[in-house]
Each structure stands twice: as C-alpha cells, then as structure tokens.
Amino acid sequence: MHRSSVLRRHPYTIDISSLREANGRNEVPRKKCLTQIALQSARQAWCKTQDLLAFFFPQGYRGGPAK
C-alpha cells in the first residue's frame, strides 16, 4: 500500500524528510573569534569615519584648530 501511494503522489509534491536532510547537509557552522569580530567592527567604523570626514571636509582635513 505504501508503494502505491508513492506512485500515485503528484510529481511536484515536496517531500519534507528530504528537505530536512538537505538542510542538515548545507549547514556549515560559522565560528568567528572575538578578535575577528572586533577587527571587522573597527574596519567598518574607520570606513564610516573616513566617509564623514570626506563629506565635511571635501578638500581634505588639514588638522588642528583654524587660525
């Protein structure tokens, strides 16, 4: 009976068990240590700071107070 129900199944039906197996195979544990996260955050912050400086000082920041 099980075999006949499989044969009568619509060709586009989704088999949940095969999806679960495929999902388990595709999962790759991504582990980042805290130093990598800190470096990435610092890099992003520095890029944003450079963008802000370029926006407020289009000729370039010359440093120091205006005289």
Backbone as CSV, one residue per row, in Angstrom:
resi,resn,N_x,N_y,N_z,CA_x,CA_y,CA_z,C_x,C_y,C_z
1,MET,0.816,-1.192,0.000,0.000,0.000,0.000,0.863,1.261,0.000
2,HIS,1.965,1.234,0.731,2.840,2.402,0.776,3.426,2.700,-0.598
3,ARG,3.797,1.640,-1.308,4.398,1.838,-2.618,3.397,2.430,-3.604
4,SER,2.157,1.983,-3.557,1.156,2.516,-4.473,0.837,3.976,-4.150
5,SER,0.876,4.348,-2.860,0.619,5.747,-2.519,1.761,6.633,-3.003
6,VAL,2.976,6.095,-3.010,4.109,6.858,-3.530,3.970,7.036,-5.034
7,LEU,3.509,6.006,-5.718,3.345,6.103,-7.165,2.202,7.044,-7.549
8,ARG,1.159,7.116,-6.717,0.027,7.978,-7.023,0.266,9.431,-6.611
9,ARG,1.363,9.702,-5.975,1.634,11.056,-5.497,1.881,11.996,-6.676
10,HIS,1.491,13.235,-6.510,1.686,14.234,-7.561,3.179,14.446,-7.783
11,PRO,3.623,14.649,-9.019,5.071,14.768,-9.276,5.710,16.006,-8.650
12,TYR,4.923,17.038,-8.342,5.505,18.258,-7.787,5.352,18.368,-6.276
13,THR,4.934,17.301,-5.628,4.814,17.373,-4.174,6.202,17.438,-3.545
14,ILE,6.261,18.082,-2.403,7.534,18.270,-1.708,7.637,17.252,-0.585
15,ASP,8.737,16.535,-0.568,8.982,15.556,0.485,9.707,16.258,1.634
16,ILE,9.041,16.382,2.767,9.586,17.112,3.910,10.862,16.463,4.435
17,SER,10.908,15.144,4.460,12.093,14.476,5.011,13.332,14.756,4.164
18,SER,13.180,14.830,2.842,14.344,15.128,2.001,14.804,16.566,2.207
19,LEU,13.852,17.481,2.461,14.244,18.865,2.741,15.020,18.960,4.043
20,ARG,14.584,18.223,5.047,15.296,18.251,6.325,16.709,17.695,6.175
21,GLU,16.849,16.632,5.395,18.183,16.059,5.176,19.067,17.041,4.423
22,ALA,18.519,17.685,3.397,19.306,18.639,2.616,19.687,19.840,3.467
23,ASN,18.777,20.284,4.313,19.063,21.422,5.176,20.181,21.080,6.157
24,GLY,20.173,19.894,6.681,21.222,19.479,7.603,22.581,19.385,6.936
25,ARG,22.597,18.996,5.670,23.872,18.884,4.951,24.442,20.248,4.610
26,ASN,23.572,21.226,4.323,24.056,22.528,3.873,24.501,23.430,5.013
27,GLU,24.130,23.103,6.233,24.506,23.957,7.348,25.986,23.785,7.660
28,VAL,26.690,24.905,7.622,28.105,24.907,7.963,28.254,25.790,9.191
29,PRO,28.797,25.274,10.257,28.946,26.129,11.435,29.960,27.230,11.170
30,ARG,29.530,28.452,11.341,30.412,29.595,11.115,30.797,30.167,12.477
31,LYS,32.036,29.948,12.828,32.508,30.430,14.119,33.547,31.513,13.875
32,LYS,33.334,32.656,14.496,34.310,33.731,14.416,34.759,34.048,15.829
33,CYS,36.028,34.211,15.979,36.512,34.570,17.302,36.277,36.064,17.534
34,LEU,36.361,36.468,18.772,36.060,37.854,19.129,37.020,38.837,18.479
35,THR,38.259,38.436,18.256,39.204,39.363,17.631,38.807,39.656,16.188
36,GLN,38.325,38.644,15.467,37.882,38.874,14.092,36.677,39.802,14.061
37,ILE,35.747,39.609,15.000,34.570,40.473,15.059,34.986,41.903,15.399
38,ALA,35.915,42.054,16.342,36.383,43.388,16.724,37.104,44.066,15.566
39,LEU,37.929,43.319,14.846,38.630,43.893,13.694,37.658,44.337,12.614
40,GLN,36.654,43.525,12.349,35.670,43.886,11.336,34.887,45.130,11.758
41,SER,34.513,45.209,13.029,33.784,46.379,13.524,34.648,47.632,13.443
42,ALA,35.916,47.509,13.812,36.819,48.657,13.745,37.020,49.108,12.304
43,ARG,37.134,48.154,11.395,37.295,48.484,9.978,36.075,49.237,9.446
44,GLN,34.884,48.754,9.813,33.662,49.423,9.369,33.562,50.824,9.964
45,ALA,33.913,50.970,11.241,33.862,52.283,11.884,34.848,53.241,11.223
46,TRP,36.036,52.762,10.883,37.035,53.612,10.246,36.569,54.044,8.856
47,CYS,35.949,53.139,8.119,35.430,53.497,6.790,34.327,54.545,6.903
48,LYS,33.443,54.403,7.889,32.386,55.398,8.078,32.971,56.740,8.491
49,THR,34.013,56.718,9.336,34.663,57.960,9.749,35.302,58.648,8.553
50,GLN,35.957,57.883,7.697,36.563,58.465,6.503,35.510,59.072,5.587
51,ASP,34.366,58.395,5.449,33.290,58.937,4.622,32.763,60.248,5.198
52,LEU,32.595,60.301,6.526,32.118,61.538,7.153,33.125,62.670,6.990
53,LEU,34.405,62.374,7.184,35.429,63.402,7.005,35.460,63.901,5.568
54,ALA,35.312,62.995,4.621,35.298,63.397,3.210,34.067,64.246,2.902
55,PHE,32.964,63.998,3.614,31.751,64.780,3.383,31.898,66.193,3.951
56,PHE,32.407,66.296,5.190,32.503,67.600,5.837,33.724,68.398,5.390
57,PHE,34.774,67.730,4.961,35.987,68.406,4.504,36.338,67.898,3.109
58,PRO,35.691,68.418,2.070,35.943,67.895,0.715,37.381,68.118,0.240
59,GLN,38.047,69.189,0.743,39.429,69.432,0.319,40.413,68.611,1.133
60,GLY,39.932,67.915,2.123,40.813,67.121,2.973,40.973,67.780,4.325
61,TYR,41.084,66.989,5.353,41.233,67.518,6.706,42.682,67.884,6.928
62,ARG,42.922,69.159,7.308,44.300,69.607,7.493,44.720,69.547,8.956
63,GLY,43.787,69.274,9.833,44.124,69.090,11.244,44.272,70.388,12.007
64,GLY,44.062,70.303,13.304,44.266,71.453,14.176,43.148,72.484,14.093
65,PRO,43.138,73.416,15.046,42.122,74.472,15.028,42.440,75.516,13.960
66,ALA,41.413,76.181,13.499,41.611,77.231,12.489,42.290,78.432,13.135
67,LYS,43.208,79.057,12.387,43.948,80.203,12.944,43.488,81.490,12.314
